[in-house]
Amino acid sequence: MLDTTRRVATPEGIELTLHLAGPVPRALAWAIDFALRLAVVFTVMMFAPLLGNAGMGIVLLTAFFVEWLAPAWFEAAWRGQTPGKRALGLAVLNDDGTPLRWPGALTRNLLRAVDFLPVLYGIGLAAMLANRDFKRLGDLAAGTVVVYQPERIAQARKLPDAAPIVPPVALDLEEQRALLELAERAGSLTRERLEELAELPAPLVGRLEGGRAAARLLGMASHIAGRE
Amino acid sequence: MQPADIAIALRRRSPWEAMDLGLAMLQRWWRRVYAPHLIVSGAIAAVAFALAWAVQKPWLALLIVWWLKPLDDRVVLHVLSRAVFGELQGTRAVLASAGQWLRTGLLGYLLLRPWPDMARSFYLPVRQLEGQRGGSARERRSGLGRRVHGYAVWLTLVCLAFEWLVLYLSLGMLTELLLPAKSSEGRDFFEALFDGDFWTWDDALAYAGAVALLEPFYVAAGFALYLNRRSVLEGWDIEVALRKIAERHAAIAAGVLMALLIAFHPSSSYAQKDPKREIAEVLKAPEFPHQRDTTQWRARNPAEPKEGPDLSWLGALGYALANAARVALWVAAAAALAYALWWAARLLPRGSAPPAEPYRPPASLFGMELAPETLPADVAAAAGALAAEGKLREALGLLYRGALSELVHRRGVRLLASHTEAEVLALSPQEKNPYMKQLIELWRQCAYARRDPGRSEVERLAQDYRGFAA
């Protein structure tokens, strides 16, 4: 099955799923960061003349730090996020899912110089399009991936009110999840589609049809969600 | 088209993740997509460049390539939409089915091309795959785009930026770098803009290259966004999961029935089952993942145990040799350690510095003999006599020599040949200091400033010398 995830097994034998982020959100995050960097440099530039000849030097120093070190600092100290990545719900992690530290953050940010070539990240974009984990060269060198933050993926869970019904057969985890998913999204499906779907699992609903089948499944979802 | 046949993992995705799925789709089927896409876009580019060459306007080629992008999009979508449901078409089949993807409102769309469609790739499947047109298509678009339209617009804008800012400029820069003759023309950006030959053939070529590279991604991302939206709206993932429930529990029910049958007819059972296959089936379960292929060298003819003479003494000998070797090794290690220590000790600096050389009074200071035997017995009297004769310089020199000799040989002041007058003054003992000060001051003026000392001063110094030397 085709998907944009990367599975990582921890030493404890737990499998984590990382949701990889591709070029479009990453480009937008970069654009936000770039605008912020420009804003900082321009602000310093406005006040630089007050300092006379030292002003120019301070502007250049600021530009250097803001361009090369600030993103690395953000990523190392702020759970792998720069302000732009935070806005888009992205974060940088190591390949094995562990948090990013200074060496990785510095490597991937200094190598932006290579990704930037020949103009505005031409090589970086090409690498991202060709790499299965959407990595640019800096990511390849540092062994990092850019992922969606898990809390952004999980949305608020809201179940419709229904009297709980005990399922007639034992359901495994996947199946319980499917029923919960159906209940959560019952509001966004059309009524016809909901009823059509509800008639599918015959072992659960027997020969009930339409609205009664749907009501029965929603009741089972309530039971699974722990309502008594 | 059944959700159960789909080749992508169905789950709830954010719109951004859906676009990334488009890229994953493109990566999986890139040969299938790019082959027909490059043929079609190559043909478009060829036509565009031929027309533009005829009128010698490079910008015309660029415009035509841009204008005919929707035609190209349809090829990409045709391939991807079938690949997703498991139907992988070869290039020839795609081109042969041109009738399908050309008759999708293309002409009307191309006429309206100057009005930019900000979510082109997202809405393309509505027309091409669902075949909706007119009012129903509009309704469908607004329904589909209710929460996703903004994301589709962002996709278009970002791809526009990729196309123009990244790829077009990158490819243009590559031609600059690879064709040095061109950069030597020194075509200034603004100059060219105002001369009206802003778009050159290189630019048109770079743009065509950028489109060829990026357009499949744009279409794939839009298509994935569309698929995700439909999957959310219609619960495709739920459908697949519910179907699985039905299948599994139906199978279980059948199994229970079978078990009952077996229980009633025990004779009809196990003979038909192949235990090896059963075991293989069981081992396929995820609980048994520990399979590993290992490669080893084995003797081709395993040696048979041979009868032979008793060789146990060989073992004893080996044991003894091994012990001897162990002792020898320990000795060698100790020797090496000792040698290393001795070597290190030789390199380390000695604990005590070499004894200082004994002080030897210099034979002369400032070019003047100091040995007491070179001086007259009574320096003060000799100096007074010289002064009386009018040889003031000689008198002063004699006094100075006498004073220095006095300090070095009798007072034990350790003057060196390298000392200056001021250092001599500083080193001289406290009670001799005032006299030395006067003497040195006068001597300096005499020796360095060529100022002759006054007779009275020299005589006074000569008289005071007795007190100094006492």
Interface residues (C-beta under 8 A of the other chain):
Chain A: M1 L2 D3 T4 T5 H19 L20 A21 G22 P23 V24 P25 A27 L28 L88 G89 P118 V119 L120 Y121 G122 I123 L125 L129 A130 R132 F134 Y148 R152 I153 Q155 V169 L171 E174 E175 R177 A178 E181 L182 R185 S188 L189 T190 R193 L194 L197 L200 P201 A202 P203 L204
Chain B: A7 I8 A9 R11 R12 S14 W16 E17 M19 D20 L21 L23 A24 M25 L26 Q27 R28 W154 L155 V158 C159 A161 F162 L165 V166 L167 L169 S170 G172 M173 L174 L177 F217 A221 V232 L233 E234 G235 D237 I238 E239 A241 L242 R243 K244 I245 A246 R248 H249 A250 I252 A253
